[in-house]
Amino acid sequence: MTRFDRRALFATGAAAALLAATGVSASPQRGGRLRAALSPDLFERAVAATVYDNLTEIAADGTLRGELATDWHANADATRWTFALREGVQFHDGTAFTAASLRDLPVNLRIVGDHRVEVILDTPDANLPFRLAQPGYEVRGVTGTGLYRVRKLDAGRHFVGVRVAGHWKTGAGWFDSVDFVQFGADAVRGQALTERLVDVVDVIALDDMADPQEFQLLPTSGAPTHIANRAVTVPLTVGKAWPLDNFRMAERWWMG
């Protein structure tokens, strides 16, 4: 692998923060910091999946479940969908989440109550609830409603998020904080991993960084798109729709 000057890596200003050490555990428990070096597109999507929620989400086992929506149903031809919204949710700035919070969602939406909306389609779409779980359909206010709020954001380069205390979603979000940096070059991301500056990277070209004694290939060794340090525990079953477990690694992974 091509070597890079470690000082040059830190000179970006983003990598200098990636120096946390964490404990070990055999099962999920809260604590630690997840550090990731990501390519530009994945950086943006991973940040969005960490800070914002969707109306629905794809669970780790690949099934559909509600997130900010608790229930939904369609008319006979699937052109009009009604969604019941979760009550008692707050944005990170303390603002209450209501139906009015969805005005910027990229769908034709009609508010029918504080916690109920209709989505009206020109053509039938039986897959709308699955589509609303995808990147690009996050519910974005001035702040988000996700498991982590922004502590630092250098747009397109560096993100630090901290877990929201008392979040409505339990059994997820094991890390105390997450730390993402963006590097365009595969080799630089790979070096950050081998020098223990980060815990996980997305890569295209695999070389000596893929030592199975130190690193795990994700989602599988046969078709890897990411490499993680074995200090990070990834559930045996993960979502298959997108890389990085539907970009929700901050929610579903933990330090092992």
Backbone torsions as a table, in degrees:
resi	resn	phi	psi	omega
1	MET	NA	138.3	176.5
2	THR	-61.3	132.2	-178.1
3	ARG	-92.9	147.3	177.9
4	PHE	-124.1	149.0	176.3
5	ASP	-64.3	122.1	-179.0
6	ARG	-58.9	-35.2	178.7
7	ARG	-63.9	-33.7	178.2
8	ALA	-66.6	-35.0	177.7
9	LEU	-62.1	-43.1	-179.2
10	PHE	-73.6	-21.6	-175.5
11	ALA	-65.2	-15.1	177.7
12	THR	-66.3	-21.5	-176.5
13	GLY	87.8	-22.2	-179.1
14	ALA	-84.9	-41.6	-173.5
15	ALA	-72.8	-16.8	-174.7
16	ALA	-62.8	-22.4	-177.1
17	ALA	-85.1	-7.2	-170.0
18	LEU	-92.4	70.1	-174.4
19	LEU	-135.1	24.0	-174.7
20	ALA	-81.7	145.4	170.7
21	ALA	-110.8	141.9	-177.2
22	THR	-128.0	161.0	177.2
23	GLY	-78.2	-177.6	179.5
24	VAL	-120.6	152.5	178.1
25	SER	-155.0	151.6	-178.2
26	ALA	-87.5	-18.6	-178.7
27	SER	-139.1	163.8	-175.2
28	PRO	-59.0	127.9	169.0
29	GLN	-152.4	153.2	-171.1
30	ARG	-70.7	146.2	176.0
31	GLY	137.8	163.0	175.8
32	GLY	87.0	174.6	179.0
33	ARG	-130.8	131.5	175.9
34	LEU	-92.6	125.3	-179.2
35	ARG	-115.0	129.9	-177.0
36	ALA	-136.6	138.6	171.1
37	ALA	-109.2	119.8	-168.7
38	LEU	-127.7	153.2	173.0
39	SER	-71.6	162.7	-170.4
40	PRO	-53.7	-49.3	-176.5
41	ASP	-66.1	-42.8	-179.7
42	LEU	-68.8	-31.8	176.7
43	PHE	-58.5	-50.7	-178.0
44	GLU	-61.5	-42.1	-176.6
45	ARG	-73.2	-36.1	178.3
46	ALA	-67.3	-38.6	176.1
47	VAL	-62.2	-46.6	-179.1
48	ALA	-60.8	-42.4	-179.1
49	ALA	-69.0	-20.6	-179.5
50	THR	-85.8	-36.6	-173.0
51	VAL	-93.8	-32.2	-173.4
52	TYR	-112.2	156.8	171.6
53	ASP	-107.1	162.5	170.5
54	ASN	-109.1	172.0	173.4
55	LEU	-67.2	-39.3	177.6
56	THR	-128.1	167.4	175.9
57	GLU	-145.8	154.7	172.7
58	ILE	-89.9	117.8	-178.7
59	ALA	-68.5	168.7	-178.5
60	ALA	-60.3	-25.7	178.9
61	ASP	-89.9	7.9	176.3
62	GLY	88.5	-0.6	179.8
63	THR	-88.9	159.8	179.5
64	LEU	-89.8	138.0	174.4
65	ARG	-147.0	164.3	-179.8
66	GLY	-76.8	149.9	172.5
67	GLU	-121.8	-88.1	174.1
68	LEU	-80.2	-14.9	170.1
69	ALA	-99.2	140.5	179.1
70	THR	-104.1	-19.2	-178.1
71	ASP	-160.8	155.3	177.4
72	TRP	-159.2	154.1	175.0
73	HIS	-155.1	160.5	-176.6
74	ALA	-122.1	163.0	171.4
75	ASN	-76.8	-176.6	-170.6
76	ALA	-62.7	-34.4	-177.3
77	ASP	-104.1	12.8	175.1
78	ALA	58.5	35.9	174.4
79	THR	-105.3	-10.4	178.8
80	ARG	-135.8	116.9	-177.4
81	TRP	-114.4	135.9	176.6
82	THR	-111.3	129.0	-179.4
83	PHE	-118.9	128.3	170.0
84	ALA	-89.6	133.7	-173.6
85	LEU	-103.0	149.9	-179.2
86	ARG	-67.5	133.2	178.6
87	GLU	-96.0	156.6	177.4
88	GLY	80.3	10.0	179.3
89	VAL	-89.5	141.6	177.5
90	GLN	-124.0	146.8	168.0
91	PHE	-71.9	166.0	-175.7
92	HIS	-64.9	-18.6	177.2
93	ASP	-91.0	5.6	178.4
94	GLY	94.3	-7.4	178.5
95	THR	-69.0	138.6	-179.7
96	ALA	-73.6	140.4	174.1
97	PHE	-83.9	125.1	177.6
98	THR	-138.7	-179.6	178.2
99	ALA	-59.0	-34.0	179.9
100	ALA	-63.4	-20.2	179.5
101	SER	-69.4	-12.5	-175.5
102	LEU	-96.3	8.9	-174.5
103	ARG	-60.4	-28.5	-178.5
104	ASP	-93.1	2.0	177.1
105	LEU	-64.9	135.9	-174.1
106	PRO	-77.2	57.1	175.8
107	VAL	-142.3	161.3	175.6
108	ASN	-80.7	104.3	-167.4
109	LEU	-120.5	140.9	176.0
110	ARG	-124.8	127.0	179.7
111	ILE	-82.6	126.7	-179.3
112	VAL	-119.4	7.2	178.9
113	GLY	173.4	170.7	-179.7
114	ASP	-60.0	-30.0	-178.0
115	HIS	-134.2	39.6	177.1
116	ARG	-151.7	134.1	179.4
117	VAL	-136.9	159.1	171.6
118	GLU	-117.4	139.0	172.1
119	VAL	-109.0	123.4	-174.8
120	ILE	-110.4	124.2	-174.2
121	LEU	-111.8	149.1	175.5
122	ASP	-76.3	-31.3	179.5
123	THR	-130.4	152.9	-179.5
124	PRO	-59.1	143.4	177.1
125	ASP	-148.7	94.1	179.5
126	ALA	-71.7	-13.1	-178.1
127	ASN	-99.1	11.2	-176.9
128	LEU	-53.8	-46.7	179.6
129	PRO	-58.2	-34.7	176.0
130	PHE	-70.5	-38.7	-179.5
131	ARG	-64.6	-36.6	-178.5
132	LEU	-69.7	-12.3	176.6
133	ALA	-86.1	-7.4	-172.5
134	GLN	-83.8	159.4	171.9
135	PRO	-55.5	141.3	-176.4
136	GLY	102.1	-12.7	178.7
137	TYR	-115.0	25.1	177.1
138	GLU	-68.1	148.4	176.3
139	VAL	-87.8	112.4	-173.7
140	ARG	-118.7	118.0	168.1
141	GLY	-102.5	-153.7	172.1
142	VAL	-61.2	-35.2	172.9
143	THR	-126.8	-176.0	-179.4
144	GLY	-104.3	-178.3	174.6
145	THR	-118.1	8.3	-172.9
146	GLY	-73.1	179.8	-176.4
147	LEU	-68.1	-19.3	-179.1
148	TYR	-127.7	135.8	175.2
149	ARG	-101.7	158.5	-176.8
150	VAL	-75.7	124.8	168.5
151	ARG	-97.7	-39.0	179.0
152	LYS	-147.1	136.6	174.9
153	LEU	-143.0	109.8	169.6
154	ASP	-99.3	98.8	-166.5
155	ALA	-49.0	125.3	178.0
156	GLY	77.6	0.5	-175.0
157	ARG	-130.6	-48.4	-170.6
158	HIS	-149.0	133.2	179.5
159	PHE	-135.2	133.4	171.5
160	VAL	-124.7	125.2	177.8
161	GLY	-122.4	146.5	177.8
162	VAL	-120.5	145.1	-176.1
163	ARG	-65.8	139.3	179.5
164	VAL	-81.2	121.6	178.7
165	ALA	-68.0	135.9	176.7
166	GLY	71.0	22.9	178.7
167	HIS	-61.8	147.6	-176.1
168	TRP	-66.1	-24.3	-178.0
169	LYS	-87.4	114.9	179.4
170	THR	-101.4	163.2	179.3
171	GLY	69.8	28.1	179.7
172	ALA	-158.0	167.3	178.6
173	GLY	68.0	60.5	-172.4
174	TRP	-77.8	-25.6	-176.7
175	PHE	-75.5	146.8	171.0
176	ASP	-69.3	-35.9	-178.9
177	SER	-153.4	162.5	176.3
178	VAL	-130.7	148.9	-173.4
179	ASP	-139.7	108.7	-177.8
180	PHE	-113.8	135.3	171.2
181	VAL	-123.1	155.7	-179.3
182	GLN	-112.2	123.9	172.4
183	PHE	-130.3	128.0	-177.3
184	GLY	-73.6	-27.9	-173.9
185	ALA	-90.7	129.1	177.3
186	ASP	-55.5	-44.1	-174.9
187	ALA	-64.2	-35.6	178.9
188	VAL	-69.1	-41.0	177.0
189	ARG	-63.8	-40.8	178.4
190	GLY	-62.7	-40.4	179.2
191	GLN	-67.2	-38.2	177.6
192	ALA	-58.6	-36.1	179.1
193	LEU	-72.3	-48.5	-176.5
194	THR	-66.0	-26.2	178.1
195	GLU	-93.3	12.0	173.5
196	ARG	63.3	27.3	175.3
197	LEU	-83.0	-22.4	178.5
198	VAL	-138.2	168.0	-179.7
199	ASP	-101.5	-23.6	-175.7
200	VAL	-150.7	145.0	175.9
201	VAL	-139.8	157.6	167.5
202	ASP	-102.7	136.2	-174.1
203	VAL	-138.9	158.3	173.5
204	ILE	-108.0	-50.6	-178.7
205	ALA	-95.2	125.1	179.4
206	LEU	-100.0	139.4	176.2
207	ASP	-144.9	-135.4	-173.5
208	ASP	-68.3	-8.5	177.5
209	MET	-70.7	-13.0	-173.0
210	ALA	-90.1	24.0	178.1
211	ASP	-58.4	116.1	-175.8
212	PRO	-65.1	-17.8	177.1
213	GLN	-72.8	-22.6	-176.0
214	GLU	-113.8	-32.6	-171.3
215	PHE	-128.8	154.9	175.8
216	GLN	-115.8	141.1	-179.3
217	LEU	-95.4	132.8	-175.6
218	LEU	-125.9	142.0	2.0
219	PRO	-77.8	-23.7	177.2
220	THR	-142.9	161.3	177.9
221	SER	-68.5	-23.1	179.6
222	GLY	-78.1	-28.2	-178.6
223	ALA	-142.6	65.4	-175.6
224	PRO	-77.6	142.6	170.6
225	THR	-121.3	-11.8	-178.2
226	HIS	-144.9	155.5	175.4
227	ILE	-127.0	132.9	179.6
228	ALA	-126.9	145.8	172.0
229	ASN	-63.5	144.4	-178.0
230	ARG	-70.6	-4.2	171.7
231	ALA	-71.4	-15.6	178.5
232	VAL	-96.0	131.6	179.3
233	THR	-101.7	127.4	178.9
234	VAL	-113.9	129.2	179.4
235	PRO	-53.8	149.1	-177.6
236	LEU	-60.3	-36.2	177.7
237	THR	-108.3	124.5	179.1
238	VAL	-130.0	160.0	178.8
239	GLY	-61.7	148.4	-175.8
240	LYS	-110.4	-2.7	-172.8
241	ALA	-73.8	-36.7	-177.7
242	TRP	-139.2	163.6	174.0
243	PRO	-62.1	168.7	176.3
244	LEU	54.6	38.9	177.7
245	ASP	51.7	56.9	-179.6
246	ASN	62.6	28.9	-179.6
247	PHE	64.4	9.1	-176.2
248	ARG	-100.9	36.9	-179.5
249	MET	-61.7	-33.7	179.7
250	ALA	-64.7	-27.5	-178.0
251	GLU	-86.1	-34.2	-165.9
252	ARG	-111.7	-15.8	-179.4
253	TRP	-96.4	168.5	175.2
254	TRP	-153.5	167.0	177.4
255	MET	-80.8	127.1	-175.8
256	GLY	-97.9	NA	NA
